[in-house]
Amino acid sequence: MGGTGTDQGRSAVRAYIGSFTSAGGRGVLAADLDEETGALTVTGGSDAVADPSFLALAGPVLHAVSETEAGAVAAFDVTGPVPRPLGSPVPVDGAAPTHLALAAGHLLTANYTSGSVTALPLAEDGTARPATSVLRHEGSGPVTDRQAGPHAHQVLPDPGGRWVLSVDLGTDSVRICALDPATGTLTLHGETALRPGTGPRHLAFHPAGTHAYVLNELEPTLTVCRWDAAAGVLEPLGETPVVPEGTTGPSYPSEVVAAPDGRFLWAAVRGDDTLAVLALGADGAEAALVATVPCGGSWPRDLALAPSGRHLYAANERSGDVTWFAVDPETGIPARVGAIEAPAASCVVFG
């Protein structure tokens, strides 16, 4: 276990950066956020867990996946300047968890290699207990080298907290599940098929909760969907590109973020190494690409918006940095402001 840090310069809002230790990353980094300028100042880090590639914050506890074949989740106390491990990692009974989220007193993981979603109840101290349910996906897609079987890439609750959605790159679909808060059991409610070969990776909800936007990895497109929270039904409405016409790939979109006011959507695109700006219709049912800007580095694996909504952050995995941008409130177009070194950066969350 390793860690470094100072106890000076603490701010009300902090950022946490995940990374791939197997590629030279420093594990989990903590940073203070200057809300006026968007600048990040690293205060410390911990390399106690292998490949903490995605993070989720719940008050004073930061949760991380360990994206390894064994598959685990780990918890950190983040009340100080240096993330402090809380106990030992807990197995998720799935391989290579790539994403996690909190719902109904449980921690949920999307396990890429095993194509499954795991539910783990949270103890009183905020750490995860052993898994209570593993929902295994089934199916495949036409891109044989990437879609020979299911690959759950993201799991998250819907805005109302009634449903759990899992995005599967391998089966070109999004599954809607129910989570029993008493038993921690995940039950499949329905499955939405998307266009074969698109390889859905992540989705984001419109702030009104009436629409969802699925970002596809194997084709650089965004699928706009209507979300019926009462029925738990996701209905595809159409696709829009996230790269300009004539772009000669390869382009692998990674993350999508919606503006708090519902006017804009941003997508990170690896290979092309750009951030796409999309304007949303008044009701959220339409999205149109209006601009792309350089991501400030190489291979933007994650994209996050500061709590103020004024700054956007790209975790550039291959160039080893987190770059931040000021967002024009009228056009939604981000302008690069600064960056910090963060080897093998894979995720940024705020709290």
ChimeraX attribute file (.defattr): number of C-alpha atoms within 10 A of each C-alpha:
attribute: neighborCount
match mode: 1-to-1
recipient: residues
	/A:1	8
	/A:2	11
	/A:3	16
	/A:4	14
	/A:5	17
	/A:6	12
	/A:7	10
	/A:8	9
	/A:9	12
	/A:10	16
	/A:11	12
	/A:12	9
	/A:13	14
	/A:14	22
	/A:15	17
	/A:16	24
	/A:17	25
	/A:18	29
	/A:19	29
	/A:20	25
	/A:21	21
	/A:22	13
	/A:23	14
	/A:24	14
	/A:25	23
	/A:26	27
	/A:27	28
	/A:28	34
	/A:29	26
	/A:30	26
	/A:31	24
	/A:32	23
	/A:33	22
	/A:34	15
	/A:35	18
	/A:36	9
	/A:37	14
	/A:38	22
	/A:39	19
	/A:40	20
	/A:41	18
	/A:42	24
	/A:43	21
	/A:44	21
	/A:45	23
	/A:46	20
	/A:47	21
	/A:48	21
	/A:49	24
	/A:50	23
	/A:51	27
	/A:52	33
	/A:53	28
	/A:54	29
	/A:55	27
	/A:56	22
	/A:57	18
	/A:58	12
	/A:59	11
	/A:60	14
	/A:61	20
	/A:62	25
	/A:63	26
	/A:64	30
	/A:65	31
	/A:66	29
	/A:67	24
	/A:68	19
	/A:69	14
	/A:70	13
	/A:71	24
	/A:72	25
	/A:73	27
	/A:74	23
	/A:75	25
	/A:76	22
	/A:77	18
	/A:78	19
	/A:79	12
	/A:80	15
	/A:81	23
	/A:82	23
	/A:83	27
	/A:84	21
	/A:85	20
	/A:86	18
	/A:87	11
	/A:88	14
	/A:89	21
	/A:90	19
	/A:91	20
	/A:92	30
	/A:93	21
	/A:94	24
	/A:95	21
	/A:96	26
	/A:97	36
	/A:98	26
	/A:99	28
	/A:100	24
	/A:101	22
	/A:102	22
	/A:103	19
	/A:104	16
	/A:105	17
	/A:106	24
	/A:107	24
	/A:108	33
	/A:109	33
	/A:110	32
	/A:111	34
	/A:112	25
	/A:113	21
	/A:114	20
	/A:115	25
	/A:116	26
	/A:117	30
	/A:118	26
	/A:119	30
	/A:120	25
	/A:121	24
	/A:122	18
	/A:123	12
	/A:124	8
	/A:125	9
	/A:126	21
	/A:127	25
	/A:128	27
	/A:129	18
	/A:130	14
	/A:131	20
	/A:132	16
	/A:133	20
	/A:134	22
	/A:135	17
	/A:136	16
	/A:137	20
	/A:138	13
	/A:139	15
	/A:140	21
	/A:141	21
	/A:142	15
	/A:143	15
	/A:144	11
	/A:145	9
	/A:146	17
	/A:147	20
	/A:148	14
	/A:149	20
	/A:150	25
	/A:151	33
	/A:152	33
	/A:153	27
	/A:154	26
	/A:155	28
	/A:156	24
	/A:157	20
	/A:158	19
	/A:159	15
	/A:160	9
	/A:161	14
	/A:162	16
	/A:163	22
	/A:164	24
	/A:165	23
	/A:166	27
	/A:167	29
	/A:168	31
	/A:169	29
	/A:170	33
	/A:171	29
	/A:172	26
	/A:173	26
	/A:174	25
	/A:175	21
	/A:176	24
	/A:177	21
	/A:178	19
	/A:179	22
	/A:180	13
	/A:181	13
	/A:182	9
	/A:183	11
	/A:184	22
	/A:185	18
	/A:186	22
	/A:187	15
	/A:188	15
	/A:189	15
	/A:190	15
	/A:191	17
	/A:192	15
	/A:193	14
	/A:194	19
	/A:195	15
	/A:196	15
	/A:197	21
	/A:198	24
	/A:199	32
	/A:200	33
	/A:201	27
	/A:202	27
	/A:203	26
	/A:204	18
	/A:205	22
	/A:206	25
	/A:207	16
	/A:208	13
	/A:209	16
	/A:210	17
	/A:211	23
	/A:212	24
	/A:213	26
	/A:214	25
	/A:215	33
	/A:216	30
	/A:217	22
	/A:218	22
	/A:219	18
	/A:220	27
	/A:221	23
	/A:222	27
	/A:223	23
	/A:224	23
	/A:225	24
	/A:226	20
	/A:227	20
	/A:228	13
	/A:229	17
	/A:230	9
	/A:231	9
	/A:232	19
	/A:233	18
	/A:234	23
	/A:235	17
	/A:236	19
	/A:237	12
	/A:238	16
	/A:239	20
	/A:240	16
	/A:241	18
	/A:242	29
	/A:243	24
	/A:244	13
	/A:245	7
	/A:246	6
	/A:247	10
	/A:248	9
	/A:249	12
	/A:250	13
	/A:251	21
	/A:252	24
	/A:253	34
	/A:254	23
	/A:255	26
	/A:256	25
	/A:257	22
	/A:258	23
	/A:259	18
	/A:260	15
	/A:261	10
	/A:262	17
	/A:263	21
	/A:264	25
	/A:265	22
	/A:266	26
	/A:267	28
	/A:268	32
	/A:269	31
	/A:270	27
	/A:271	14
	/A:272	22
	/A:273	22
	/A:274	25
	/A:275	28
	/A:276	25
	/A:277	24
	/A:278	26
	/A:279	20
	/A:280	19
	/A:281	13
	/A:282	10
	/A:283	12
	/A:284	23
	/A:285	17
	/A:286	19
	/A:287	24
	/A:288	17
	/A:289	19
	/A:290	16
	/A:291	19
	/A:292	22
	/A:293	15
	/A:294	17
	/A:295	28
	/A:296	25
	/A:297	20
	/A:298	21
	/A:299	28
	/A:300	36
	/A:301	24
	/A:302	28
	/A:303	27
	/A:304	23
	/A:305	22
	/A:306	20
	/A:307	14
	/A:308	11
	/A:309	16
	/A:310	19
	/A:311	23
	/A:312	24
	/A:313	26
	/A:314	31
	/A:315	34
	/A:316	29
	/A:317	25
	/A:318	18
	/A:319	17
	/A:320	23
	/A:321	22
	/A:322	29
	/A:323	25
	/A:324	28
	/A:325	23
	/A:326	19
	/A:327	17
	/A:328	12
	/A:329	12
	/A:330	8
	/A:331	14
	/A:332	20
	/A:333	20
	/A:334	25
	/A:335	17
	/A:336	17
	/A:337	15
	/A:338	16
	/A:339	20
	/A:340	15
	/A:341	13
	/A:342	26
	/A:343	23
	/A:344	28
	/A:345	35
	/A:346	29
	/A:347	29
	/A:348	27
	/A:349	22
	/A:350	19
	/A:351	16
